[in-house]
Amino acid sequence: MRELVSAAQAKDVSKIRANMMDTQKSAQRAFQRLGFQKEAELKDFLIDKDGNKHNLILMVNDVFKMWEKMEDLLFFHDIKTME
């Protein structure tokens, strides 16, 4: 993820988007911890291998804010491992 954010900053990209199925709750929580917010939900946009329809969740994050959040998470992790 660091490389993605670094490359985005180098190319003046201001936002990063993540797409996932509505059933991928743990992925949504992981992205939320990095500061991503749900921007849109497309109803019945995806079909799984069994033919079931699912919503597509679109999440976005500001690159600069994401970098700050990642630094905070890494700093907190480093402090915890030193204890």
C-alpha positions as CSV (number, residue, x, y, z in Angstrom):
1,M,0.0,0.0,0.0
2,R,2.9,2.4,0.7
3,E,4.2,2.0,-2.8
4,L,0.7,2.7,-4.2
5,V,0.3,5.9,-2.2
6,S,3.9,7.0,-3.0
7,A,3.4,6.5,-6.7
8,A,0.1,8.3,-6.6
9,Q,1.7,11.3,-4.9
10,A,4.5,11.3,-7.4
11,K,2.0,11.5,-10.3
12,D,-0.2,14.2,-8.5
13,V,-3.1,11.7,-8.1
14,S,-5.4,13.2,-5.5
15,K,-7.8,10.2,-4.8
16,I,-7.5,6.4,-4.8
17,R,-10.6,4.3,-5.3
18,A,-11.3,0.8,-4.1
19,N,-14.1,-1.4,-5.5
20,M,-15.5,-4.5,-3.8
21,M,-18.7,-6.6,-3.5
22,D,-21.1,-5.7,-0.7
23,T,-20.5,-9.1,0.9
24,Q,-16.8,-8.3,1.5
25,K,-17.4,-6.8,4.9
26,S,-13.9,-7.4,6.3
27,A,-12.3,-5.7,3.2
28,Q,-14.6,-2.7,3.7
29,R,-13.6,-2.4,7.4
30,A,-9.9,-2.7,6.4
31,F,-10.2,0.1,3.9
32,Q,-12.2,2.2,6.4
33,R,-9.3,1.9,8.9
34,L,-7.1,3.5,6.2
35,G,-9.5,6.3,5.8
36,F,-11.5,5.2,2.8
37,Q,-15.2,6.3,2.7
38,K,-18.1,4.8,0.8
39,E,-18.8,7.0,-2.1
40,A,-21.4,5.0,-4.0
41,E,-23.1,1.7,-4.1
42,L,-24.3,0.2,-7.5
43,K,-27.3,-2.0,-6.9
44,D,-27.2,-5.5,-8.5
45,F,-24.1,-4.5,-10.5
46,L,-22.2,-7.8,-10.0
47,I,-23.1,-11.4,-10.5
48,D,-21.2,-14.2,-8.6
49,K,-20.3,-17.6,-10.0
50,D,-23.6,-19.0,-8.8
51,G,-25.6,-16.3,-10.6
52,N,-26.5,-14.3,-7.5
53,K,-26.6,-10.5,-7.9
54,H,-24.5,-8.3,-5.6
55,N,-24.0,-4.6,-5.1
56,L,-20.7,-3.0,-6.0
57,I,-19.3,-0.7,-3.2
58,L,-17.1,2.2,-4.4
59,M,-14.8,3.6,-1.7
60,V,-12.4,6.6,-2.1
61,N,-9.6,8.1,-0.1
62,D,-7.7,11.3,-0.4
63,V,-4.0,10.4,-1.1
64,F,-2.5,12.9,1.3
65,K,-4.9,11.9,4.2
66,M,-4.2,8.3,3.5
67,W,-0.5,8.7,3.7
68,E,-0.9,10.5,7.1
69,K,-3.2,7.7,8.4
70,M,-0.7,5.0,7.3
71,E,2.1,6.8,9.1
72,D,-0.1,6.9,12.3
73,L,-0.9,3.2,12.0
74,L,2.7,2.3,11.5
75,F,3.9,4.5,14.4
76,F,1.3,2.9,16.7
77,H,2.3,-0.6,15.6
78,D,6.0,0.2,16.2
79,I,5.2,1.5,19.7
80,K,3.2,-1.6,20.5
81,T,6.0,-4.0,19.4
82,M,8.6,-2.1,21.5
83,E,6.6,-2.7,24.7
